Amino acid sequence: MLNMSQVNNIRDLGKKGYRISEISRIIGADRKTIRKYLEQEDFSPRPPVAKEVPSILDPYKPVIDAWLAEDRNHWSKQHHTAKRVHERLRDEEGFEGSYSVVQRYMRTLRKNSEDEQCKGTQELIWEPGDAQADFGEADFYEGTRCVRRKYLVLSFPYSNDGYVQVFGGETAECVCQGLKDIFEYIGGVPTKIVFDNATGVGRRIKDKVIETDLFSRFRAQYGFQVVFCNPEAGYEKGNVENKVGNERRNMFVPVPTYQDMIAFNEELLPRHEKKAAEIHYKKGIKISELFEEDRKALLPLPGKAFDVCRYDYFKADGYGKVCIDGKHHYSTRPENRNESVLIGIRAHFIDVLNEDGSVLVRHRREYGKKRTDTVDYSTSLAVLSKNCGAWMNSGVRLGLPDALREYLDDQEKSERKSQLQLMSTLADEYGFEAAVKAMDMSLSNGSINRSDASILAARITGYGIDTPPEAGPPLTVYDDVLIHSREQMGGIS
């Protein structure tokens, strides 16, 4: 199976007009494999059914990488070969694996290095359809709280047009989500994007950039080429660096306020039109007219939209919480304590998944340097319904409407357990919020009836509890018929 760096190389060669047989010779894969990756439309990550079996070489890869990094400081004829790496691992590190495992890893590293060399150097003359991407940061009011957030800028140097999206961080998920939303708004994909030092999409090791798997998949699906600036060579993307500052001064002064970041990002996309109405500082033409040249050069959107999500397993603590990004804790289920839990990591959300890949609960993703704890108490309802002795100190109790909480407080233990089991059953079928609302509404008669609560929950999630009945067909036609018939009968008598 080819790695994503090789897949991107295949698709890049295909766009340059290489035949399948030629690509097969260059990549070293058979024609069926080449054709499969050229025709593949969707590279979105999928929730893994089972964890991939780790390689015996995994613990030693950092050692190998360090040796090869040191090689760059010495004469090329004294660099490590796969054979020498295997010998040193065996003699110095106690490695018991075969030479072929080391050889495959070294071959992968060499091919990645060749791919980087094929990218060439940064061009300073920009053609229509080329773009640059970079992050800036600014303060925003999330409700009443002032926070510092990152914003992604995608600029088109040919026209000097650009677009902005706000995120909590500079992760690969944020980059891919921002680019995807901008691509869909403008109706196409830039032919090439220049990034600064692999920010958010990979990591640089001296002169080599290793792309993240998510970004590599995203790039393969949308088909754009990528160029990373050389270290300390910001002038290679001066257009976007200028635009980062301009956007902060023009769009984010005074400090903007939003309640929902996703909705705010949707509002930001059309705001480029104000700048686009200006005359280009050098070309003497409206930016909007120049962007039409950019638009004509864009690649088409793929047939399927990319699902921007990274999947990984995290071990839950004794309370069933997982820790992501080193400091942000999210609830799963209490039953998951000390177990590995499959998590979907998105730009704005953290999805806790069931074993079949379905979403158990979705949390708003947290960013920043301070520890956070995000809890959805609905996930602990099943355990609470079996052990209702913890009711008085449970998070579920605190989150209920006053009337429902007081009602359950007053119940005998057996009746409270029965009501909590009803709540758990309704939550599984209709969702936690609908279950709570239905039980709260059914209290209007002084007690909770199982049938009434079930019907209310179904209506809340289906037809809608406040939806008025449909008007139906007009009945005046029947009045006319009956009145006319009565008149005729009267005339006959």
C-alpha positions, 0 to 999 in steps of 0.5 A, a space after each residue: 500500500 502506497 503512502 500519501 506522499 506517493 499518492 500525491 506524487 502520482 496525482 501530480 504526475 497525472 496532472 502534468 500529462 504523464 501516462 499511467 505506464 510512465 508513472 508506474 515506472 517512476 513510482 515503482 507501482 503497478 498500473 492498477 495501483 496507479 489507475 486506482 489513485 488517479 481515479 479515486 475521488 475521496 481521501 477523507 479519513 475513515 474511523 479505523 475498525 481496528 487499531 493498526 498493528 504497530 511496526 517493530 521498528 516504531 520505537 527506533 525510528 526517532 533514533 534513525 531520524 537523528 542519525 540521518 539528520 546528523 548525516 546532513 552535516 557530513 560528506 554525502 559519501 559517509 551517510 548511513 545506508 540501510 545496511 549500516 542503520 540495521 547494523 547499528 540498531 542491532 549492535 547499539 540498540 538491541 534491535 531484533 528485527 530483520 534488515 528488510 524492515 529497516 530497508 523499507 523505512 529507509 526507502 520511504 524516507 528517500 522517496 519523500 526526500 525526492 518528492 521534496 526536491 521535485 517541488 523546486 524553488 519558490 517563484 516570485 512571479 505570480 500567475 492567476 490561480 496561485 495563492 498564499 496562506 498564513 495565520 495571524 492573530 487578533 482579539 475577539 469577544 466570544 459573548 462577553 469574554 475577550 479571547 485571542 484567536 488565530 485567523 487563516 488568510 488565503 490571498 491571491 497575489 495576482 489579483 490581491 484578493 483574499 479571504 479570512 477564517 477564524 479558528 482557535 489554533 493553527 492545527 492541520 484541522 483548522 488549515 484544512 477546514 478553512 481552506 475547504 470553506 473558502 474553496 467552496 465559497 469561491 467555487 474552485 481550488 487554487 492551482 498552487 498554495 505557498 505556506 510559511 514554514 509548514 505552519 499547521 500542515 506539517 513539521 520541518 526538519 531542517 530543509 525537509 517538510 513532513 506533511 501531516 496525514 490529514 493535510 496530505 489526504 486533503 491535498 490529494 483530494 483537492 489536487 492543488 500543489 504546495 510549496 513551503 517557504 524556505 526558512 527565514 525567507 518570508 519575502 517569498 509570501 510577502 503578499 499574504 503577510 501584508 494581507 494578514 496585517 491589513 485584515 487585522 486593522 480593517 476587519 477586526 477593528 474595533 474588536 468584533 463580537 460573535 456568539 458562534 465562531 462557525 456562523 461568524 466565519 460564514 459572515 466573513 467570507 463575503 466581506 472581501 467584496 469591499 476590498 475587491 471593489 478597490 483599484 489594484 495598487 499597481 495594475 490600475 484595474 479593479 481587484 474584482 476584475 483581476 480575480 475573475 482571471 484567478 477564478 478562470 484558472 482555479 481547479 474544479 471542486 472535487 466530486 465529493 467534499 472532504 471530511 476534515 477529521 483526524 481519528 485517533 485513540 486516546 486512553 480515558 482516565 478513571 472518570 472516563 475522560 480523554 485528554 487532547 492537546 495535553 491540557 483539554 479534557 473531554 467526557 466520554 462514558 464512565 464505562 470507558 474508564 482506563 480504556 482506549 476511546 476512538 476520538 474524531 478531532 475536528 477544527 471546531 469539535 471533538 467527536 467521541 465515537 462508538 465502536 461502530 464509528 457513530 458519534 456518541 457525543 460532540 464537544 466544542 473543541 477547546 484551545 489555549 494553554 490553560 486546562 479545561 474540562 468539558 463534560 456532557 452529563 448525558 453520557 453518564 445517564 445510563 450508569 446513573 440509571 443503574 446506580 441512582 444512589 449517586 443522584 444527589 451529587 450527579 451532574 445530570 441532576 444539576 442540569 435539569 429544569 427546576 421542576 423536574 429536579 425537585 420532582 425526582 428529588 422527592 421520589 422514593 429510590 425505586 421510583 426515581 430509578 424507574 424515572 431515570 431509566 425512562 430518561 435514559 431510554 428516551 435519550 437513546 432514542 430521541 436525544 438527551 435534550 428531547 428526553 428531558 423536555 418531554 419529561 418536564 412537560 409531562 409533569 403538568 399533570 403532577 406526575 410523569 406518565 411513560 406513554 405521555 413522555 414517549 409521545 412528547 419526545 417523539 413529537 419534539 424531535 419529529 413534527 415539533 411540539 409548537 408546530 401549528 396544525 396544517 390548514 388543510 384544504 378549504 371547506 367552502 366548496 362543501 358549503 356551496 354544494 350543500 346550500 345549492 342542493 338545499 335551494 333546489 330541494 326547496 324549489 321542488 317542494 
